[in-house]
Amino acid sequence: MIFNHMKKRIAILGSTGSIGTQSLEVIAQNPDAFEVEVLTANNNVDLLIQQVKKFQPNVVVIANKKKYGEVAEALKDEPVKVYAGKEALNQVVEMETIDLVLTAMVGYSGLIPTIRAVEAGKNIALANKETLVVAGEIITRLAKEKQVDILPVDSEHSAIFQCLMGEFTNPVEKVIITCSGGPFRGKTEKELENVTVENALNHPNWDMGAKITIDSATLMNKGFEVIEAHWLFGLPASKIDVVIHPQSVIHSIVQFEDGSMKAQMGLPDMRLPIQFALGFPYRMKNDFPRYNFMDYPSLDFEMPNTKIFRNLALSYEALKAGGNIPCVLNAANEVVVQAFLAKKIGFLQMPEIIEKTMEKVSFIAKPEVEDLIQTNSEARKMATSFTENSL
């Protein structure tokens, strides 16, 4: 073990989700390097209680206040402080005993806790891409002011980050974000008219939560990653490409001004980018399955169809429009994904409602946090109205 200092103390926001549980797997395999300081969850009480008993954090927060009694009772004999509610969530990230905050909450809910953590000078391992989609300018400005590192956990942005290591003085011509294509790669618009929720949740390569899996099926997840890459790496939309790569072995590529390209490769396993972010700047040994070229004798690539998968095109439009429009994009998307999961709207109605919402919400060129909170509320109401009227 190359760590020769005190253990890195980790707060995991969203510990019961896909990224949170895999992060705890990484921590469990590296007990000399990491310890859990804070765990938070929204509703999954049973799993949260199990995690607390195993990892013994100092603090646990259940965001849903109605669940507080159940959590407190179950943990009354454990040496842990139990809190509840969104404000408690916002406050715990400021604790002096935290070295790194891993933001694994889903959607807009991760925004304010991330801002509070950055303001408190905490380094961030960012798995909540919506934070940068909604408030990229604010987050990156704050991080620079507070000299905070934002370490990407998404496999694609981790790949770009790794390819850029040692290359920071060399201009980037473009980055290429790879995309599996999701469960509907190659489908026609006609074929997508009657796809079911179950079809959409059947991702070919990655094991993710329901919301992210639907975003992957619509390519909104990839659109969010384009916006995220813009803020993480300071690149305009014109220098960020998306390429379909069904095997998900090449996670992203950086092309430099001399035409050279660097790619980061590996099996589709989220524990790898999670471990890299937690352990940065060190690479840590693990026993995860290894990539074998003979298992993948050929790698395939194709261009995404943005006419059928409109969400990717809408994401580029939102990035170019700037201001509060990416916030509108995210808010409308969260509404339509929930409506689709509840079987209230069809697959192809999602981008239609998002586009309508983007056209109708008031534009703010230089939004501050309060403006984004208002925009989020306005966009959700409007998207909900469009959703209900489509029934």
ABEGO torsion letter per residue (X at the ends): XABABBBBBBBBBGAABAAAAAAAAAAAABAAABBBABBBBAABAAAAAAAAAAAGBABBBBABAAAAAAAAAAAAABBBBBBBEAAAAAAAAABAABABBBBABBEAAAAAAAAAAAAAGBBBBBABAAAAAAAAAAAAAAAAAAGBBBBBABAAAAAAAAAABGAAABBBABBBBBBAGEAABGBBAAAAAABBAAAAABBAABBBBAAAAAAAAAGAAAAAAAAAAAAAAGBBAAABBBBBBAAGABABBBBBAAGBBBBBBEBBBAAAAAAAAAAOABBBBBABBBBBAAABABBBBBBBBAAABAAAAAAAAAAAAEEAAAAAAAAAAAAAAAAAAAGABBAAAAAAAAAAAAAABBBBABBBAAAAAAAAAAAAAAAAAAAAAAX
